[in-house]
Amino acid sequence: MSDTIKTLTHGNVGQVVLDRPEKMNALDRATLDMLVDALRAFDSNSTIRAIVISGAKRAFAAGADIGALASAGPVELYTSGFSDRWDDVAAIRKPIIAAISGYALGGGLELALICDIVVCESSTVLGLPETAIGVMPGAGGTQRLVRSVGKSMAMEIILAGRRLTAEEALRVGIASTIAEEGTSEATALEIASRISTAAPLAISFAKQAVLQSQEMHLAAGIRFERALASVLVASEDRAEGMVAFSERRTARFIGR
């Protein structure tokens, strides 16, 4: 797509690689626009059933590109739509797995927090260091982080600049898996491949239900889950899954 974004396909899995090694994959507006375009293209491609985001070389993404933001005034920054790009990533319907090696700081961590599954290598470092340079997280970091790690830990990360290791990220719930050095991408692709064998409609509905658990009270969330589960009963994939199970064969899902 460009020198800063690369896309790959692995069967039913799409991969987007952030590739600005000279900037440790810092996220400027052009890179974010191309990231969103790539994710939307995979989201609308019926053959792609899961997506991996990874970073080239030493980092997943070492924050937003400070140089690109430093000269922006308050109105320009608020109306630019820069922070809205993270919301566009959050609107992707298919599962997104982050493969993190090296640093995921600032906007890079905010991007990882949007992903549905996070794989970290053992040397990964995560943090939101914005207050050290006189700003604060502005792409959902204060809201999404507290939902993952709780208020006290979120406050220390945001206010005191605490950085988390991969082990800490796993313990507090940011990450689901720690991969050996150099294998986060392969591990994320393997998880995505497993997702790609399941029924696409069921995966999409289940993702919606889990995300809504962070927005709804328990009773409302359970009603939402039951409504989606009931709709799935009418799907062709549900019928195929039941027949395949009874015949002890691999189901052939079509996403309907």
N, C-alpha and C positions, 0 to 999 in steps of 0.2 A: 504493500500500500504506500509506503514512504520509507524514508531512512529511519524514522523513529518508531514505527509500528510495523510489525510483521504478523502475518496470519498464516496458520498451517491447519491442515485437516488430518485427522487420524481416524479413518473409518467414520463413525458417527459422532466423533468428538472434534470440536473446533478449538483452536488455540490462538490466543492473542499474546504476542511478545512485545513488551515495552523495551525499546532498543535505543536509548540515549546514553550509552556508557560514559561518555565524557561528562555528563551531568548526573550520573548515577540514577538515570531514568526519572529525573525530576519531571513533574507534570506541568507543562505549559498549556496554553489554550489550544494550540494546534494539535498537540499530542492527545489531549483529552477529546477533542472533536473527532479525531481519527479512531481513538479507542471506542467511543460511543458508536461511530459508524460501523466499525468491525463487529461489535457485539450485536448491533441491530441486524446486520446481515446474517450472522449466525442464528439469531433468534427467529428470523423469518424463513430460514432454510429448513424444510421439513426433514431432511436427512440428518441434520445435526441435533443431537439430543442432550448434550452437555458441553460446557465451555470451560476451558482452563485459561487463566491469566497468569503470566509469568514475566519475570524481568531478566534482561540479559546481564550476564557477568556479575558484578559485585553487589547488586541491589535489586530488590523488587521495585521500589520507588522511594527515593530519599526526599519525599515531600513535594510540595508545589514549587515551581520555579520562582524563587524569591526575586531574582533579577527582573523577571517579567511582570511582577506585581508591585514592585517598590514604587514605581512612578504613578500608579493609579490613584486618583482621588476617591473619596468615599462614595459619591454618587456614581461615578464611573464603575467602581468595583461592584457596587450593589446591583447596578443595572446591566452589567456586562454579561451575566449568565454564566460566569466562570464556575461558581460553586454549584450551579444547577446541573452541571455535567455529571456530578456524583449522583444526583437524583435520577438522571437518565440511565445510569448504570443500574441503579436500584430497581428501575422499571423493567429490566430484562426478565422475561418469564422463565427462561430455561435455567437450570442450576449452573452456578458459576463456582469454580474451585480456584482459589488462589494458591499458587506455588511460590513460596517465599524463601529466597536465599539472601543472605546479607541483610541490608537495612530495609525496614518499612517504617518510615517516619512521616509525621505530619500528614499531608494529603495521601501519601502512600499507605499509611495505616488506615486512614479514613476509607480508602478504596478497599483494603482488605476486609474491613468491618462490614462492608456491603456484601461481600462474597458469601455464598451459602456455606462453604466449607473452606477451611484454611489449613494448609500443610506448611509447616516450617521446618527448615533444616536446623540442626543443633546449634549452629553459630548465629542464628537469626537474632536481630535486635529490633525491638518495636518501641515506638514512643510518639508522643505529641509535644514537640519542643517549642511550640510557637510562642509561649509567653516569655521565653528567654530573649526574644528579639522584639518584644513589644506588641505582639498581636495575639490572637487566640485561634483555636480551630474554627473554621468557618464552612466546612463541607460535611457537617453532621457528626463530627468527632465527639463533641460534648454529649450528644444525645445517644448515639449508638454505643459508645464505649461504656457508659454507665449501665446500659442494658446488658452488656456482656460481663462486666467485672464488678458491678456494684458501686455505690457512691464513694466510699472511702478510697478504694484503689483508684477509681477514676480521678478523684481529686488529686491524689499524689502524682499520678501520671501527668495530668494537665497543669496543675499549679506548681509542682516541685520538679517537673521534668524527669520523673523516674522513667527509666527505660527497662523494658521487660526482656528477659531471655526467652528462648523457645520453651524451656521447661516451665517458666512462670506463665507464659501464654497458654500452654496446655492446661496448667492447673486452674487458671482463672476463667477458662472457657473461650478464649479468643481462637485458639487453634484446636483442631481435632486430632492431629497426627504430627509427630516429629519424625522426619525422615533423616537418613544418614546424609552426610555432606555430599553435595553434588547430585542428590537423587530426589529433590523436592518435585521437580518437573515430572519425572517418571512416575513418582508416587501419585501425584495429582492426576496424571493421565490415566493411571490404573483405576483410581476411584471413579473418574469420569466415564471410563469404559464400562465399569460395573453399572453405573447409573443408566448408561445408554442401552442396556439390555432389558430394562424394565419398561413398563407401559408408559409412553410419553404423556398421555393425558393424566394418568394417575400421579406421575411425578410432578407435573405442573400444578395439579390441585393440592397435592401434599405440601409443596413448597409454599403455596398461598396460605394454607392453613397454619403452617409453622410460623410464617412471618406475621400473620394476624394475631398470633398469641402474644406478640409484643405490643399490640395496639388495643386489644380488647380485654374486658374482664373475662374471667374463666367461663361463666355461664354463656356469655355471648360467643366466646370462642368455640365452645363445644357445639353450640347450635350451628355455627358456621361450618365446622368440621362435618357434622352430620348431614348438612345440606349438600356439601360437595361429595361426600361418600355416597349419598343417595343418587345423585346425578350420574356418577360413574357406573351405576348398575345398568344404565341404558346404553353404555358404550360397547362398541364392537370388540374393543380390546379386553373388556371384562369377560365377555363371552369366550373369546379366544383363550384367555388365561385360565379360565375354569376347565375348558376342554383339554388344554395342554397339560394341566395338572393331573387330570383324571387319566390321560393317556401316557403320562410320564415322559413327555417330550418337551423340548424347548418351545416356548410360545413365540409366535410370529406377530408382533404388535405393529399396528399401522398408524396409531395415533388418533383413532376415531372411536 
